[in-house]
Amino acid sequence: MTMPDGQRSWTIHIRKDTLKFSAAHMTVFPDGGKENLHGHNYQVELAVELAEPPTLAQMLSYEVFKQALRAVCNEWDEKVLIAAANLRLELLTAAAGECAFRLCGKHYVLPADEVAMLAVDNITAENLARLLCERFWEQLACDRSIAWRERIARVSLRIDESRGQGATYSISFGNRSPENADE
C-alpha cells in the first residue's frame, strides 16, 4: 500500500527491566504539607519517533539508547531526591559528608553521597520524567558521530512510580512528526 510521506512514522520503543532506578522522595503539597519520606522502584520507558524511514544505512542501535538511559538512571539510583527549588526547602549548615535541610518544618540530616538535589520545585513523576528525558537527550547528544536532531523527530520518556501510575514527557524537534507532517 502506498501512502503519502506525511502519514507515515516509525517509533522505537524501549522498556527493559534493567531501565529503572530506586529512589526516595517527599512530594510537597500546595497547603505546605508533604508526604512522608518514602521510595519507589521507578520503571523507565522510552519512545523514539524517527524523522525518516529506517533504512539499513541509517539504522540506529537500540543499545545506544539503552546505554544513555542506564547512565541517567544510575545518577538517581538509591538516592534521596530533593527538590532544590522548592520554596519550603531550607538548606542548613551540616558536618562534612552530610546534607542537612528542613522541609515543611521537619529537620533531616542525610549522608551527602546519598542525596541528589534536583533543579525542580517538587519531586513528582511529571518533573522526574522531564528531567530524565532532558538528561537522556544530553547523554545521547554526547555522541557527535550521529546527527540526532536530524534523525529523530520526537523523544518521549515515561516514568512509572508504580504499576500503571506515572508520567510522560516529550521533546519534539520540529522535523517531520505527526503534528507538523503537512508543513
CYANA upper distance limits for C-alpha pairs under 8 A (distance plus 0.5 A):
  3 MET  CA      7 GLN  CA      7.19
  3 MET  CA      8 ARG  CA      7.80
  4 PRO  CA      8 ARG  CA      7.95
  6 GLY  CA    176 ARG  CA      8.05
  6 GLY  CA    177 SER  CA      8.48
  6 GLY  CA    178 PRO  CA      7.88
  6 GLY  CA    181 ALA  CA      5.26
  6 GLY  CA    182 ASP  CA      6.55
  7 GLN  CA    178 PRO  CA      7.74
  7 GLN  CA    181 ALA  CA      7.73
  9 SER  CA     49 GLU  CA      7.53
  9 SER  CA     50 LEU  CA      7.37
  9 SER  CA     51 ALA  CA      8.13
  9 SER  CA     52 GLU  CA      8.11
  9 SER  CA     53 PRO  CA      7.93
  9 SER  CA    177 SER  CA      7.83
  9 SER  CA    178 PRO  CA      8.20
 10 TRP  CA     49 GLU  CA      6.20
 10 TRP  CA     50 LEU  CA      6.05
 10 TRP  CA     52 GLU  CA      8.43
 10 TRP  CA     53 PRO  CA      7.49
 10 TRP  CA     54 PRO  CA      8.06
 11 THR  CA     47 ALA  CA      6.83
 11 THR  CA     48 VAL  CA      5.82
 11 THR  CA     49 GLU  CA      4.62
 11 THR  CA     50 LEU  CA      6.48
 12 ILE  CA     46 LEU  CA      8.46
 12 ILE  CA     47 ALA  CA      6.03
 12 ILE  CA     48 VAL  CA      5.52
 12 ILE  CA     49 GLU  CA      6.82
 12 ILE  CA     50 LEU  CA      8.14
 13 HIS  CA     45 GLU  CA      7.93
 13 HIS  CA     46 LEU  CA      6.25
 13 HIS  CA     47 ALA  CA      5.04
 13 HIS  CA     48 VAL  CA      7.07
 14 ILE  CA     45 GLU  CA      6.28
 14 ILE  CA     46 LEU  CA      5.60
 14 ILE  CA     47 ALA  CA      6.94
 14 ILE  CA     62 TYR  CA      8.21
 14 ILE  CA     66 LYS  CA      8.11
 15 ARG  CA     19 LEU  CA      7.42
 15 ARG  CA     44 VAL  CA      7.15
 15 ARG  CA     45 GLU  CA      5.14
 15 ARG  CA     46 LEU  CA      7.02
 16 LYS  CA     44 VAL  CA      8.42
 16 LYS  CA     45 GLU  CA      8.07
 17 ASP  CA     43 GLN  CA      8.03
 18 THR  CA     70 ARG  CA      8.35
 19 LEU  CA     43 GLN  CA      6.84
 19 LEU  CA     44 VAL  CA      6.09
 19 LEU  CA     45 GLU  CA      8.01
 19 LEU  CA     66 LYS  CA      8.08
 19 LEU  CA     69 LEU  CA      7.33
 19 LEU  CA     70 ARG  CA      6.52
 19 LEU  CA     73 CYS  CA      7.59
 20 LYS  CA     41 ASN  CA      7.46
 20 LYS  CA     42 TYR  CA      5.94
 20 LYS  CA     43 GLN  CA      5.04
 20 LYS  CA     44 VAL  CA      6.04
 20 LYS  CA     70 ARG  CA      8.25
 20 LYS  CA     73 CYS  CA      6.68
 20 LYS  CA     77 ASP  CA      8.44
 21 PHE  CA     41 ASN  CA      6.44
 21 PHE  CA     42 TYR  CA      5.85
 21 PHE  CA     43 GLN  CA      7.39
 21 PHE  CA     73 CYS  CA      6.02
 21 PHE  CA     74 ASN  CA      7.27
 21 PHE  CA     76 TRP  CA      6.98
 21 PHE  CA     77 ASP  CA      5.03
 21 PHE  CA     78 GLU  CA      7.58
 22 SER  CA     39 GLY  CA      7.52
 22 SER  CA     40 HIS  CA      6.22
 22 SER  CA     41 ASN  CA      4.90
 22 SER  CA     42 TYR  CA      6.42
 22 SER  CA     76 TRP  CA      7.97
 22 SER  CA     77 ASP  CA      5.55
 22 SER  CA     78 GLU  CA      5.74
 22 SER  CA     79 LYS  CA      7.89
 23 ALA  CA     39 GLY  CA      5.85
 23 ALA  CA     40 HIS  CA      6.28
 23 ALA  CA     41 ASN  CA      7.27
 23 ALA  CA     42 TYR  CA      8.11
 23 ALA  CA     76 TRP  CA      7.13
 23 ALA  CA     77 ASP  CA      6.35
 23 ALA  CA     78 GLU  CA      5.57
 23 ALA  CA     79 LYS  CA      5.57
 23 ALA  CA     80 VAL  CA      6.21
 23 ALA  CA     81 LEU  CA      7.22
 24 ALA  CA     37 LEU  CA      7.03
 24 ALA  CA     38 HIS  CA      5.67
 24 ALA  CA     39 GLY  CA      4.29
 24 ALA  CA     40 HIS  CA      6.91
 24 ALA  CA     78 GLU  CA      8.11
 24 ALA  CA     79 LYS  CA      6.89
 24 ALA  CA     80 VAL  CA      5.09
 24 ALA  CA     81 LEU  CA      6.56
 25 HIS  CA     37 LEU  CA      6.09
 25 HIS  CA     38 HIS  CA      6.29
 25 HIS  CA     39 GLY  CA      6.62
 25 HIS  CA     80 VAL  CA      6.23
 25 HIS  CA     81 LEU  CA      5.69
 25 HIS  CA     82 ILE  CA      7.12
 25 HIS  CA    123 ILE  CA      7.07
 26 MET  CA     34 LYS  CA      6.92
 26 MET  CA     35 GLU  CA      5.67
 26 MET  CA     36 ASN  CA      6.44
 26 MET  CA     37 LEU  CA      5.56
 26 MET  CA     38 HIS  CA      7.23
 26 MET  CA     82 ILE  CA      8.18
 26 MET  CA    123 ILE  CA      7.18
 27 THR  CA     34 LYS  CA      6.13
 27 THR  CA     35 GLU  CA      6.00
 27 THR  CA    122 ASN  CA      6.58
 27 THR  CA    123 ILE  CA      5.91
 27 THR  CA    124 THR  CA      6.88
 28 VAL  CA     32 GLY  CA      7.11
 28 VAL  CA     33 GLY  CA      6.50
 28 VAL  CA     34 LYS  CA      4.70
 28 VAL  CA     35 GLU  CA      7.05
 28 VAL  CA    104 CYS  CA      8.31
 28 VAL  CA    122 ASN  CA      6.90
 28 VAL  CA    123 ILE  CA      8.29
 29 PHE  CA     33 GLY  CA      5.79
 29 PHE  CA     34 LYS  CA      5.97
 32 GLY  CA     88 ARG  CA      7.96
 32 GLY  CA    104 CYS  CA      6.77
 33 GLY  CA    104 CYS  CA      6.98
 34 LYS  CA    104 CYS  CA      7.45
 40 HIS  CA    161 GLU  CA      6.20
 40 HIS  CA    162 SER  CA      7.55
 41 ASN  CA    161 GLU  CA      6.84
 41 ASN  CA    162 SER  CA      7.68
 42 TYR  CA    159 ILE  CA      6.84
 42 TYR  CA    160 ASP  CA      6.01
 42 TYR  CA    161 GLU  CA      5.15
 42 TYR  CA    162 SER  CA      7.37
 43 GLN  CA    159 ILE  CA      6.16
 43 GLN  CA    160 ASP  CA      5.70
 43 GLN  CA    161 GLU  CA      7.22
 43 GLN  CA    162 SER  CA      8.38
 44 VAL  CA    157 LEU  CA      7.57
 44 VAL  CA    158 ARG  CA      6.20
 44 VAL  CA    159 ILE  CA      5.24
 44 VAL  CA    160 ASP  CA      7.09
 45 GLU  CA    157 LEU  CA      6.28
 45 GLU  CA    158 ARG  CA      5.56
 45 GLU  CA    159 ILE  CA      7.05
 46 LEU  CA    155 VAL  CA      7.84
 46 LEU  CA    156 SER  CA      6.36
 46 LEU  CA    157 LEU  CA      5.18
 46 LEU  CA    158 ARG  CA      6.89
 47 ALA  CA    155 VAL  CA      6.37
 47 ALA  CA    156 SER  CA      5.57
 47 ALA  CA    157 LEU  CA      6.92
 48 VAL  CA    152 ILE  CA      7.35
 48 VAL  CA    153 ALA  CA      8.19
 48 VAL  CA    154 ARG  CA      6.40
 48 VAL  CA    155 VAL  CA      5.17
 48 VAL  CA    156 SER  CA      6.94
 49 GLU  CA    152 ILE  CA      6.47
 49 GLU  CA    153 ALA  CA      6.02
 49 GLU  CA    154 ARG  CA      5.54
 49 GLU  CA    155 VAL  CA      6.86
 49 GLU  CA    177 SER  CA      8.29
 50 LEU  CA     54 PRO  CA      7.99
 50 LEU  CA    151 ARG  CA      6.53
 50 LEU  CA    152 ILE  CA      5.03
 50 LEU  CA    153 ALA  CA      5.93
 50 LEU  CA    154 ARG  CA      7.66
 51 ALA  CA    150 GLU  CA      7.25
 51 ALA  CA    151 ARG  CA      5.68
 51 ALA  CA    152 ILE  CA      5.26
 51 ALA  CA    153 ALA  CA      5.02
 51 ALA  CA    154 ARG  CA      8.39
 51 ALA  CA    175 ASN  CA      6.86
 51 ALA  CA    176 ARG  CA      5.98
 51 ALA  CA    177 SER  CA      7.40
 52 GLU  CA    151 ARG  CA      7.16
 52 GLU  CA    152 ILE  CA      8.33
 52 GLU  CA    176 ARG  CA      8.10
 54 PRO  CA     58 GLN  CA      6.74
 54 PRO  CA     59 MET  CA      6.33
 55 THR  CA     59 MET  CA      6.33
 60 LEU  CA     64 VAL  CA      8.28
 61 SER  CA     65 PHE  CA      7.73
 62 TYR  CA     66 LYS  CA      6.82
 63 GLU  CA     67 GLN  CA      6.50
 64 VAL  CA     68 ALA  CA      6.86
 64 VAL  CA    140 LEU  CA      8.17
 65 PHE  CA     69 LEU  CA      6.71
 65 PHE  CA    140 LEU  CA      7.71
 66 LYS  CA     70 ARG  CA      6.54
 67 GLN  CA     71 ALA  CA      6.69
 68 ALA  CA     72 VAL  CA      7.07
 68 ALA  CA    136 PHE  CA      6.40
 68 ALA  CA    139 GLN  CA      6.13
 68 ALA  CA    140 LEU  CA      6.28
 69 LEU  CA     73 CYS  CA      6.61
 69 LEU  CA    136 PHE  CA      6.34
 70 ARG  CA     74 ASN  CA      6.51
 71 ALA  CA     75 GLU  CA      7.28
 71 ALA  CA    139 GLN  CA      8.30
 72 VAL  CA     76 TRP  CA      7.79
 72 VAL  CA    132 LEU  CA      7.27
 72 VAL  CA    135 ARG  CA      6.95
 72 VAL  CA    136 PHE  CA      6.70
 72 VAL  CA    139 GLN  CA      8.21
 73 CYS  CA     77 ASP  CA      6.65
 73 CYS  CA    132 LEU  CA      8.23
 76 TRP  CA     80 VAL  CA      8.49
 76 TRP  CA     81 LEU  CA      7.93
 76 TRP  CA    116 ALA  CA      7.16
 78 GLU  CA    114 GLU  CA      7.58
 79 LYS  CA    114 GLU  CA      5.34
 79 LYS  CA    115 VAL  CA      5.71
 79 LYS  CA    116 ALA  CA      6.61
 80 VAL  CA    114 GLU  CA      6.67
 80 VAL  CA    115 VAL  CA      5.26
 80 VAL  CA    116 ALA  CA      6.59
 81 LEU  CA    115 VAL  CA      6.59
 81 LEU  CA    116 ALA  CA      5.50
 81 LEU  CA    117 MET  CA      6.60
 81 LEU  CA    118 LEU  CA      7.35
 81 LEU  CA    123 ILE  CA      7.56
 82 ILE  CA    115 VAL  CA      7.65
 82 ILE  CA    116 ALA  CA      6.68
 82 ILE  CA    117 MET  CA      5.38
 82 ILE  CA    118 LEU  CA      6.51
 82 ILE  CA    122 ASN  CA      8.35
 82 ILE  CA    123 ILE  CA      7.32
 83 ALA  CA     89 LEU  CA      8.28
 83 ALA  CA    117 MET  CA      6.60
 83 ALA  CA    118 LEU  CA      5.73
 83 ALA  CA    119 ALA  CA      6.84
 83 ALA  CA    120 VAL  CA      5.72
 83 ALA  CA    121 ASP  CA      5.86
 83 ALA  CA    122 ASN  CA      5.55
 83 ALA  CA    123 ILE  CA      6.24
 84 ALA  CA     89 LEU  CA      7.64
 84 ALA  CA    117 MET  CA      5.96
 84 ALA  CA    118 LEU  CA      5.97
 84 ALA  CA    119 ALA  CA      5.93
 84 ALA  CA    120 VAL  CA      6.67
 84 ALA  CA    121 ASP  CA      7.18
 85 ALA  CA     89 LEU  CA      8.10
 85 ALA  CA    118 LEU  CA      8.29
 85 ALA  CA    119 ALA  CA      6.36
 85 ALA  CA    120 VAL  CA      5.72
 85 ALA  CA    121 ASP  CA      4.95
 85 ALA  CA    122 ASN  CA      7.99
 86 ASN  CA    120 VAL  CA      7.48
 86 ASN  CA    121 ASP  CA      4.65
 86 ASN  CA    122 ASN  CA      6.47
 87 LEU  CA    121 ASP  CA      7.76
 88 ARG  CA    102 ARG  CA      8.45
 88 ARG  CA    103 LEU  CA      6.16
 88 ARG  CA    104 CYS  CA      5.98
 89 LEU  CA    101 PHE  CA      7.42
 89 LEU  CA    102 ARG  CA      6.34
 89 LEU  CA    103 LEU  CA      5.18
 89 LEU  CA    104 CYS  CA      7.42
 90 GLU  CA    101 PHE  CA      5.99
 90 GLU  CA    102 ARG  CA      5.54
 90 GLU  CA    103 LEU  CA      6.91
 91 LEU  CA    100 ALA  CA      6.74
 91 LEU  CA    101 PHE  CA      4.85
 91 LEU  CA    102 ARG  CA      6.97
 92 LEU  CA     99 CYS  CA      8.34
 92 LEU  CA    100 ALA  CA      5.64
 92 LEU  CA    101 PHE  CA      5.45
 92 LEU  CA    102 ARG  CA      7.67
 93 THR  CA    100 ALA  CA      6.96
 94 ALA  CA     98 GLU  CA      6.22
 94 ALA  CA     99 CYS  CA      6.46
 94 ALA  CA    100 ALA  CA      5.85
 94 ALA  CA    109 VAL  CA      8.33
 95 ALA  CA     99 CYS  CA      8.34
 97 GLY  CA    111 PRO  CA      6.51
 97 GLY  CA    112 ALA  CA      5.77
 97 GLY  CA    113 ASP  CA      7.77
 98 GLU  CA    109 VAL  CA      7.07
 98 GLU  CA    110 LEU  CA      6.14
 98 GLU  CA    111 PRO  CA      5.06
 98 GLU  CA    112 ALA  CA      5.01
 98 GLU  CA    113 ASP  CA      8.40
 99 CYS  CA    108 TYR  CA      8.49
 99 CYS  CA    109 VAL  CA      6.12
 99 CYS  CA    110 LEU  CA      5.72
 99 CYS  CA    111 PRO  CA      6.48
 99 CYS  CA    112 ALA  CA      5.25
 99 CYS  CA    115 VAL  CA      7.94
100 ALA  CA    107 HIS  CA      8.00
100 ALA  CA    108 TYR  CA      6.12
100 ALA  CA    109 VAL  CA      4.85
100 ALA  CA    110 LEU  CA      6.96
101 PHE  CA    107 HIS  CA      6.45
101 PHE  CA    108 TYR  CA      5.93
101 PHE  CA    109 VAL  CA      7.14
102 ARG  CA    106 LYS  CA      5.75
102 ARG  CA    107 HIS  CA      4.90
102 ARG  CA    108 TYR  CA      6.59
103 LEU  CA    107 HIS  CA      7.18
103 LEU  CA    108 TYR  CA      8.38
110 LEU  CA    114 GLU  CA      7.65
110 LEU  CA    115 VAL  CA      7.81
111 PRO  CA    115 VAL  CA      7.53
120 VAL  CA    127 ASN  CA      7.38
122 ASN  CA    127 ASN  CA      7.73
123 ILE  CA    127 ASN  CA      6.88
123 ILE  CA    128 LEU  CA      7.29
124 THR  CA    128 LEU  CA      6.62
125 ALA  CA    129 ALA  CA      6.47
125 ALA  CA    159 ILE  CA      7.08
125 ALA  CA    160 ASP  CA      7.89
125 ALA  CA    161 GLU  CA      7.45
125 ALA  CA    166 GLY  CA      6.26
125 ALA  CA    167 ALA  CA      6.00
126 GLU  CA    130 ARG  CA      6.91
126 GLU  CA    166 GLY  CA      8.06
126 GLU  CA    167 ALA  CA      5.69
126 GLU  CA    168 THR  CA      7.36
126 GLU  CA    169 TYR  CA      7.72
127 ASN  CA    131 LEU  CA      6.68
128 LEU  CA    132 LEU  CA      6.37
128 LEU  CA    159 ILE  CA      7.98
129 ALA  CA    133 CYS  CA      6.45
129 ALA  CA    157 LEU  CA      6.77
129 ALA  CA    158 ARG  CA      6.59
129 ALA  CA    159 ILE  CA      6.19
129 ALA  CA    167 ALA  CA      6.82
129 ALA  CA    168 THR  CA      6.40
129 ALA  CA    169 TYR  CA      6.01
130 ARG  CA    134 GLU  CA      6.65
130 ARG  CA    157 LEU  CA      8.34
130 ARG  CA    168 THR  CA      8.25
130 ARG  CA    169 TYR  CA      5.79
130 ARG  CA    170 SER  CA      8.24
131 LEU  CA    135 ARG  CA      6.55
132 LEU  CA    136 PHE  CA      6.40
132 LEU  CA    157 LEU  CA      8.14
133 CYS  CA    137 TRP  CA      6.72
133 CYS  CA    155 VAL  CA      8.33
133 CYS  CA    156 SER  CA      7.77
133 CYS  CA    157 LEU  CA      6.13
133 CYS  CA    169 TYR  CA      7.32
133 CYS  CA    170 SER  CA      7.99
134 GLU  CA    138 GLU  CA      6.77
135 ARG  CA    139 GLN  CA      6.62
136 PHE  CA    140 LEU  CA      6.60
137 TRP  CA    141 ALA  CA      6.47
138 GLU  CA    142 CYS  CA      7.01
139 GLN  CA    143 ASP  CA      8.33
141 ALA  CA    148 TRP  CA      7.37
147 ALA  CA    151 ARG  CA      6.82
148 TRP  CA    152 ILE  CA      6.34
149 ARG  CA    153 ALA  CA      7.56
149 ARG  CA    173 PHE  CA      6.89
150 GLU  CA    175 ASN  CA      7.74
152 ILE  CA    173 PHE  CA      7.85
152 ILE  CA    175 ASN  CA      8.41
153 ALA  CA    172 SER  CA      6.34
153 ALA  CA    173 PHE  CA      5.80
153 ALA  CA    174 GLY  CA      7.15
153 ALA  CA    175 ASN  CA      5.95
153 ALA  CA    176 ARG  CA      6.52
153 ALA  CA    177 SER  CA      6.29
154 ARG  CA    170 SER  CA      7.35
154 ARG  CA    171 ILE  CA      6.05
154 ARG  CA    172 SER  CA      4.78
154 ARG  CA    173 PHE  CA      6.54
154 ARG  CA    177 SER  CA      7.79
155 VAL  CA    170 SER  CA      5.96
155 VAL  CA    171 ILE  CA      5.78
155 VAL  CA    172 SER  CA      7.07
156 SER  CA    168 THR  CA      7.04
156 SER  CA    169 TYR  CA      6.06
156 SER  CA    170 SER  CA      4.58
156 SER  CA    171 ILE  CA      6.96
157 LEU  CA    168 THR  CA      5.92
157 LEU  CA    169 TYR  CA      5.93
157 LEU  CA    170 SER  CA      6.84
158 ARG  CA    166 GLY  CA      7.48
158 ARG  CA    167 ALA  CA      6.06
158 ARG  CA    168 THR  CA      4.59
158 ARG  CA    169 TYR  CA      6.99
159 ILE  CA    166 GLY  CA      5.86
159 ILE  CA    167 ALA  CA      6.07
159 ILE  CA    168 THR  CA      6.93
160 ASP  CA    164 GLY  CA      7.21
160 ASP  CA    165 GLN  CA      5.87
160 ASP  CA    166 GLY  CA      4.44
160 ASP  CA    167 ALA  CA      7.08
161 GLU  CA    165 GLN  CA      6.55
161 GLU  CA    166 GLY  CA      6.07
162 SER  CA    166 GLY  CA      7.58
172 SER  CA    177 SER  CA      8.47
174 GLY  CA    180 ASN  CA      7.82
175 ASN  CA    180 ASN  CA      8.12
176 ARG  CA    180 ASN  CA      6.72
176 ARG  CA    181 ALA  CA      5.72
177 SER  CA    181 ALA  CA      5.83
